[in-house]
Amino acid sequence: MKKGILLLFCLIFAFSMAGCSNDKQGASGSEKGGEVQLKMWAHQGQPKEVDFYKKRIDEFNKEHKGKINVKLDIIPSGTGHAYEDKINAAATSNGLPDVLDMDGPFVGNYAATGILSPIDDYVEKSDKQDFAKSIIQQGTYDGKLYALGAMESSIVVFYNKKLLKEAGIQAPETLDKAWTWDQFMEASKKLTKGDVRGLTMHMDLGVGEWLTYMGSVFVWSNDGLLLNKDRTKAEGYLNGPESVEALNYVKGLFKSKVVSVSNGPADFEEGKAAMMIGGVWLIPGFEDYKNLDWGMTYFPYSKKKVSPSGSWAFGVSSQSQHPKEAAEVVKWMSNKDSVVEISKITGMPPARESAFKEIKEYDKLPKKVIKDQVLNTAKARPATPAYPVLSAKFAEAFQAAALGQDVKPELDKAAKDTDRELQRFKK
């Protein structure tokens, strides 16, 4: 009997102590002593990028001491989609962090599958207006904002100044004089001499996201779409006449032998190609090639000027018990100070118009080309839950064009497979 009374007393004491505790546990995040404890995941990018994440979160914690504290975990990216696989696995086991970063094209998929929560209520309209339109486009799904990025990206045409001068070619220095497809083809042919190709398109990167990121612009520039405007249908768009014509132009570049499917990874840097369609993230590597005198110009166009865009962005997990506080982290990581700092560290273009004003190197060539594209011609890849399938199938069609195959059947197959995937997400 005494043991029973003692046990009852212990239980009452334990429950009373628990009731007095200030700690509140949630599916993700907790509250301790009035301070909200958040978890954040970021992918393991380049060392300088990772250092930036750590530094900015440390500064956030100091700034919000006693109110919000963030524990940052850097998640190895691994090969393929290892980081994305971890996010999907965590979603099914209720193990998502409060804040996570993600590659821009995956925002639509994560929003549609309930991994992300919208953040419109936490972001001022005036703040949204400072971002490049492509950043807001990238982070928006079904009319709601889910993610904000700190940096943009772009693809330009790099050129070897010496080789262009020898060929008597002047690369465009202003957006209004950007090369048309015909002019670009003509310059590429003129620059193809002996062992030097006129162009490299980095086919060495394989049949993957690069071909979609770079190749989709040919479709958009030709007034085509990968999906209809509602992003509910691929048939008639991904395989529409504008798309077929665009990939036939690409096919013509390879058929003319101005570009090769078997290029080396450093053909441009080594002088084996006079021009290169490449990402601006390649610029730091040019320092290793002392004899390379390079410039850059705008992505060529057909009916309208369009350029690739998109990079990593931050969002709030749907499993967070503290979405308001988590949104503060997203805003902090993409505020003007963060945007300016990560741009200077990584060399990637900033995501905000106001940040460009503080980084003067974008006011003059060659980097003015990047600024012009980010603010005027950048277009995000479509925010759709079917993006992984769409991207894979478009890349296969682009590769088929490069190999000289019939473009229409490949795009028909891509459209069919994409529509099949879209059916899975119909409400």
C-alpha positions in Angstrom: 0.0 0.0 0.0 2.8 2.4 0.9 4.5 1.6 -2.4 1.3 2.4 -4.2 1.0 5.8 -2.5 4.7 6.5 -3.1 4.3 5.7 -6.8 1.1 7.9 -7.1 3.0 10.8 -5.4 5.9 10.4 -7.9 3.6 10.5 -10.8 1.7 13.6 -9.5 5.1 15.3 -9.0 6.3 14.4 -12.4 3.2 15.7 -14.1 3.3 18.9 -12.1 6.9 19.5 -13.1 6.1 18.9 -16.7 3.2 21.4 -16.5 5.6 24.0 -15.1 8.1 23.6 -17.9 8.4 26.3 -20.6 9.6 23.8 -23.2 7.2 23.1 -26.1 8.1 20.3 -28.5 6.7 20.2 -32.0 7.0 18.0 -35.1 9.8 20.4 -36.2 11.3 23.1 -34.0 10.6 23.7 -30.3 10.4 26.4 -27.8 12.8 26.6 -24.8 12.6 29.3 -22.2 10.7 31.6 -24.6 13.2 31.1 -27.4 12.0 29.3 -30.5 14.4 26.6 -31.5 14.5 25.9 -35.3 16.3 23.4 -37.4 17.6 24.2 -40.9 19.1 22.1 -43.7 21.4 23.5 -46.4 23.0 21.5 -49.2 26.8 21.0 -49.2 27.8 23.3 -52.1 31.2 24.9 -52.7 33.2 25.5 -49.5 32.8 29.3 -49.7 29.0 28.9 -50.0 28.9 26.6 -47.0 31.0 29.1 -45.0 28.5 31.8 -45.9 25.5 29.7 -44.7 27.2 29.1 -41.3 28.3 32.7 -40.9 24.9 34.2 -41.7 23.1 31.8 -39.4 25.5 32.6 -36.6 24.8 36.3 -37.2 21.0 35.6 -37.2 21.3 33.8 -33.8 23.1 36.7 -32.3 20.6 39.2 -33.7 17.6 37.2 -32.4 19.1 36.0 -29.2 16.4 35.1 -26.7 13.7 35.0 -29.5 14.9 32.6 -32.2 17.8 30.2 -32.4 18.6 28.2 -35.5 20.6 24.9 -35.7 22.1 24.5 -39.1 22.9 21.2 -40.6 24.9 20.9 -43.8 23.6 17.9 -45.8 26.0 16.2 -48.2 24.8 16.5 -51.8 26.4 13.2 -52.9 25.8 12.1 -56.5 22.6 12.5 -58.5 19.7 13.7 -56.3 21.0 12.5 -52.9 20.0 15.8 -51.2 16.5 15.8 -52.7 16.1 12.1 -51.8 16.8 12.9 -48.2 14.2 15.7 -48.2 11.6 13.3 -49.7 12.4 10.6 -47.1 12.2 13.1 -44.2 8.8 14.3 -45.5 7.3 10.8 -45.2 8.7 10.3 -41.7 7.7 13.7 -40.3 11.4 14.5 -40.0 11.7 17.7 -42.0 13.5 20.7 -40.6 11.8 24.1 -40.2 13.9 25.7 -43.0 15.5 24.1 -46.0 17.2 25.2 -49.1 16.4 23.7 -52.5 17.4 24.0 -56.1 15.0 26.3 -57.8 13.3 23.8 -60.2 12.2 21.6 -57.3 10.1 24.4 -55.6 7.0 23.4 -57.6 7.4 19.8 -56.8 7.8 20.4 -53.1 4.9 22.9 -53.0 2.6 20.5 -54.8 3.5 17.5 -52.6 3.0 19.5 -49.4 6.7 19.7 -48.3 6.7 23.5 -48.3 4.4 26.1 -46.8 3.6 29.4 -48.6 5.3 32.5 -47.2 3.3 35.2 -48.8 1.9 36.4 -45.4 5.4 37.0 -44.1 7.0 38.9 -47.0 6.2 42.5 -47.7 5.1 43.4 -51.2 7.7 46.1 -51.4 10.4 43.5 -50.5 9.2 41.1 -53.3 9.5 43.9 -55.8 13.3 44.2 -55.1 13.9 40.7 -56.3 14.6 39.8 -59.9 11.4 38.8 -61.5 12.9 35.4 -62.2 13.5 34.7 -58.5 9.8 35.4 -57.7 8.8 33.3 -60.7 11.0 30.4 -59.6 9.6 30.5 -56.0 6.0 30.7 -57.0 3.6 27.8 -57.5 -0.1 27.9 -58.1 -0.2 31.7 -57.3 1.6 31.4 -54.0 5.2 32.3 -53.0 7.1 29.4 -51.4 10.8 30.3 -51.7 13.2 33.1 -52.0 16.8 32.9 -53.3 19.9 34.9 -52.4 21.6 34.5 -55.7 20.8 34.1 -59.4 22.6 32.4 -62.2 22.8 32.9 -65.9 24.2 31.4 -69.0 26.1 33.6 -71.5 28.3 33.2 -74.6 31.9 33.4 -73.6 34.4 34.2 -76.4 38.1 34.2 -77.0 39.0 37.8 -77.9 42.1 36.8 -79.9 40.2 34.3 -82.1 37.3 36.7 -82.7 39.6 39.5 -83.6 41.5 37.3 -86.1 38.2 36.4 -87.7 37.0 40.0 -87.9 34.1 39.4 -85.6 32.8 41.9 -83.1 30.7 40.4 -80.3 27.6 42.4 -79.2 28.2 44.7 -76.3 24.6 45.7 -75.6 21.5 43.7 -75.2 19.7 45.4 -78.0 22.4 44.2 -80.4 22.4 40.6 -79.2 23.1 38.0 -81.9 20.1 36.4 -83.6 20.2 32.7 -84.2 21.3 33.3 -87.8 24.1 35.6 -86.8 25.2 33.2 -84.1 25.4 30.4 -86.5 27.3 32.5 -89.0 29.9 33.6 -86.4 30.2 30.0 -85.2 30.9 28.8 -88.8 33.4 31.6 -89.4 35.3 30.7 -86.2 35.5 27.0 -87.0 39.0 26.5 -88.4 41.3 23.4 -88.4 41.3 21.9 -85.0 39.4 24.8 -83.4 35.6 24.6 -83.2 33.5 27.7 -83.3 31.6 26.7 -80.2 31.3 24.3 -77.3 28.1 23.7 -75.4 29.5 21.5 -72.6 28.0 18.2 -73.9 30.6 16.6 -71.6 28.2 17.2 -68.7 26.0 14.4 -69.9 22.3 14.0 -70.4 20.9 15.8 -67.3 19.8 19.1 -65.9 22.4 21.1 -67.8 20.8 20.3 -71.2 17.4 21.4 -69.9 18.7 24.5 -68.1 20.6 25.6 -71.2 18.4 24.0 -73.9 15.0 25.2 -72.8 15.9 28.8 -73.7 16.0 27.9 -77.3 12.4 26.9 -77.1 11.3 30.0 -75.2 13.3 32.3 -77.5 11.4 30.8 -80.4 8.1 31.8 -78.7 7.5 28.2 -77.5 6.7 26.7 -74.1 7.6 23.4 -72.3 4.1 23.4 -70.7 0.9 25.4 -71.2 0.5 28.6 -69.2 -1.4 26.7 -66.4 1.4 24.1 -66.4 -1.1 21.3 -66.7 -0.3 20.0 -70.1 2.8 19.2 -72.2 1.2 17.9 -75.4 1.1 20.5 -78.1 3.7 22.6 -76.2 6.8 20.6 -75.4 6.4 19.0 -78.8 4.8 22.0 -80.4 6.1 23.5 -83.7 8.1 26.2 -81.9 9.9 23.5 -79.8 10.5 21.3 -82.8 11.9 24.3 -84.7 14.2 25.2 -81.8 15.7 21.8 -81.4 16.1 21.6 -85.2 18.2 24.8 -84.9 20.3 23.1 -82.3 20.6 20.0 -84.6 21.8 22.3 -87.3 24.7 23.6 -85.1 26.0 20.1 -84.6 25.3 19.1 -88.3 27.4 22.1 -89.4 30.2 20.8 -87.2 30.7 24.1 -85.4 30.1 22.2 -82.1 30.8 18.6 -81.1 29.0 16.1 -78.9 32.4 14.9 -77.7 34.0 18.1 -76.5 36.4 18.2 -73.6 35.5 19.9 -70.4 38.0 22.7 -70.9 38.0 23.2 -74.7 37.2 26.9 -74.5 39.8 27.6 -71.8 42.4 25.6 -73.8 41.7 27.5 -77.1 40.1 24.5 -78.8 36.8 26.3 -79.1 36.4 30.0 -79.9 33.1 30.4 -78.1 31.3 28.7 -75.2 27.7 28.6 -74.0 28.4 28.3 -70.4 27.3 29.3 -66.9 28.7 32.3 -65.1 29.9 30.0 -62.3 32.8 29.0 -64.6 34.4 32.5 -64.5 36.6 31.9 -61.4 38.2 28.9 -63.1 39.4 31.1 -66.0 42.2 32.3 -63.6 44.0 29.0 -64.1 44.4 29.7 -67.8 46.8 32.7 -68.0 46.8 32.8 -71.8 43.1 33.1 -72.1 41.8 36.6 -72.9 38.1 36.2 -72.7 34.9 38.3 -73.0 31.2 37.5 -72.8 28.1 38.4 -74.7 24.4 37.7 -74.6 22.5 34.4 -75.2 21.4 34.4 -78.9 17.8 34.7 -79.7 15.1 33.8 -82.3 11.9 35.8 -81.8 12.5 37.2 -78.4 15.5 37.7 -76.0 15.4 35.1 -73.2 18.1 33.8 -70.9 18.4 30.9 -68.4 18.0 31.6 -64.7 17.6 29.8 -61.4 19.6 28.8 -58.4 19.2 27.6 -54.8 16.5 29.1 -52.7 15.2 29.0 -49.1 11.7 27.9 -47.9 9.7 26.9 -44.9 8.8 23.3 -44.2 5.1 22.4 -43.9 6.0 20.4 -40.8 7.4 23.4 -38.9 5.4 24.4 -35.8 6.8 27.9 -36.0 6.3 29.0 -39.7 6.4 32.7 -38.8 9.8 32.4 -37.1 11.1 30.1 -39.9 10.0 32.7 -42.5 12.2 35.2 -40.6 15.2 32.9 -41.4 14.2 32.8 -45.1 14.0 36.5 -45.2 17.3 36.9 -43.4 19.1 34.6 -45.8 17.8 36.5 -48.8 17.9 40.0 -47.5 20.1 42.7 -49.2 23.1 42.1 -46.9 23.0 38.3 -47.6 22.5 38.8 -51.3 25.5 41.2 -51.6 27.7 39.0 -49.5 27.1 35.7 -51.2 27.4 37.3 -54.6 30.9 38.7 -53.7 31.9 35.3 -52.2 30.7 33.0 -55.0 30.8 35.3 -58.0 27.2 34.5 -58.8 24.9 37.4 -59.7 22.8 38.8 -56.9 19.0 38.0 -56.7 18.0 41.6 -55.8 18.1 44.7 -58.0 19.3 46.8 -55.1 22.3 44.6 -54.6 23.5 45.2 -58.2 23.8 48.9 -57.3 26.3 48.0 -54.6 28.5 45.7 -56.7 29.9 48.1 -59.3 31.6 45.5 -61.4 28.2 44.7 -62.9 28.0 48.3 -64.3 30.6 47.6 -67.0 31.6 44.8 -69.3 32.0 42.0 -69.2 29.7 41.5 -66.1 27.2 44.0 -67.4 26.0 41.2 -69.7 25.0 39.2 -66.6 23.2 42.1 -65.0 21.3 42.9 -68.2 20.2 39.3 -68.6 19.2 38.8 -64.9 17.1 42.0 -64.8 15.7 41.9 -68.3 15.6 38.5 -70.0 15.8 35.9 -67.3 13.2 33.2 -67.2 12.8 30.4 -64.6 12.2 26.8 -65.5 8.5 25.9 -65.0 7.4 25.4 -61.4 5.6 22.0 -61.7 5.5 18.8 -59.7 6.3 17.0 -62.9 9.6 18.9 -63.3 12.0 15.9 -62.6 10.3 13.9 -65.4 10.0 16.9 -67.7 13.7 17.8 -67.3 14.9 14.3 -67.9 12.8 13.8 -71.0 13.7 17.2 -72.5 17.4 16.5 -71.9 17.1 13.3 -73.8 15.4 15.1 -76.7 18.1 17.7 -76.8 20.8 15.0 -76.9 18.9 13.3 -79.7 19.0 16.6 -81.7 22.8 16.9 -81.1 23.2 13.4 -82.4 21.3 14.2 -85.6 18.2 12.2 -84.8 14.6 13.2 -85.8 13.5 15.7 -83.2 9.7 15.4 -83.4 9.4 11.8 -82.2 11.7 12.5 -79.3 9.6 15.5 -78.2 6.4 13.5 -78.7 7.7 10.9 -76.3 8.8 13.6 -73.8 5.4 15.2 -73.9 3.6 11.9 -73.4 5.8 11.0 -70.4 5.4 14.4 -68.9 1.6 14.4 -69.2 1.5 11.0 -67.6 3.4 12.4 -64.6 1.2 15.5 -64.5 -1.9 13.2 -64.2 -0.6 12.0 -60.9 -0.9 15.5 -59.4 -4.3 16.5 -60.7 -6.6 17.7 -57.9 
